[in-house]
Amino acid sequence: MTQAEWEALCDGCGRCCLLKLEDADTAEVAFTRVSCRLLDTESCRCGNYEIRKQLVPDCVVLTPKNLDEIGYWMPETCAYRLLHQGDRLYDWHPLISGRAASVQEAGVSVAGWVVPEFEVDEDELEDYLIEPEGG
């Protein structure tokens, strides 16, 4: 798979850019409705994608090689995770629907309902937990 093909798998939902809390005992991951400071909360695109790792050292650059190690915290609807698990993409995925807008129409996009991390005190993250997403 080329780099361009790999990048095209991203549906642009923005869910991977949500801050997450991980239970140290169970490794269970809980998503919050607080987004990385680089996420444009309307377009669900990274504001500095090319240099995101420099600006946000904790940002994970997902690759086919590290998917086994870190894919467990990716959203359940994520194309990278689905394909890695041998599952099919959802009908709303832009590669299936042919339309980027289908992600928001399906209610999968975080556009318009997340809070940028610079507006939330780190100690209050638990107040922003969301229910697990579905397809």
N, C-alpha and C positions, 0 to 999 in steps of 0.2 A: 504494500500500500504506500502510495506517495504521501509526502507531507500535506499536499493540498487535499488529497482524498481523506486523510486522517482529520484534518481541520473541518472538512465538510460534514463530518459526522456530528459535530456540535449542533444542537437544535436551537441554541441561543436562548434557552429558558432562564438562565442566570442562577439556577438552583445550586450549582457547584460553588458559586461565589457567596453563598450565605454562610454566616459564621455558624459553626457547629460546636456542640458540647459532647465530649466522649466520656462515658462512664469508665473509670479506671479499672473496675472489677469485671465488668461484662463486655467491655469494648463496644457497647451499644452507642450508636451515634444519634444525637437529637439535633434537628435543624432548628435554627432560629429564623425570625423574619428580619434579621439584621444583616445587611450586606457589606461586603468588602468596600472599603472607601473608594476603590477604583471603579466599581460597577456603576455604570450609568443606569439609574433605576427606572428610566422610561424605556430605553432601547434594549436593556439587558446585555449590553456589550461592555467589555472592559475599556476604560478610558485611556489606558496605556498598555495595550496588550503586548506589544513587542518588548517592553522593558518592565513588565509587571513584577518579575522576580526580583529585580533590583529595587523597585519601590516598595514591594511587600515581600520581604524575605520568606515569610511563611507560605506564600502562594505556591501551590503545587503545579508543576508542569507535567501534565498527564501524557504518558507515552505508552506504546504497546508493551514496552519492557517493564514498566513499573505498575501496570494495571493490576497484576496479581497482588502486589503489596499494598496498594492504596485504594483500589477500586471499591472496597467494601463501604467506604463513606460517600461514594458518589450517589446521587439521587437514584432511586429505583427506576425512574423513567429515562435515565441517561443512556444514549445510544452506545456509548463506549462500554458501559457496564452490561447492557442488554446483549450486545454482540459477543462480548467476552464470555458471557454465560450461555451462549448458544441460542439466545432468544431473538425474536423478530422485533423490528422497530414498530412503534405504534403508528396507526394510520395518520395521526396528526403530525408526524415528523416531516419536516420540509422535504427530505429526500423521497418520501412516499407521496405526500400531498402535492408537492410542487409549489407550495406557498409558505413563505416564512410566517405569515399571519396566522397560520393554522395552529401554531404553538400557543399563542395568546387566546385564540378562539376556544381551544380545548381546555383553557384554565390552567395550563402547566407553567406558563411564564410568570415570573415574579414581578413583572412590570406593574408599577403603581401601588404595590402593597408592602414593599419593604422599606426599612429605615436604614440609612447609611450609618456605618459604625461610628463615625465621628459625632453622631447625635445621641449615642447611648453609652452610659457608663458601663465598663466591663463587668462590674459587680452586679449589674442588673440584667445580664444576658438571659438568665433563667426566666425572667418576666416576658421574654419574647419567643418562647418555645412555640413551635407549630406542630400540628398533627402530621404524621407521616403522609407523604404524597402517594398518589396512585396514578394509574394510567387512564 
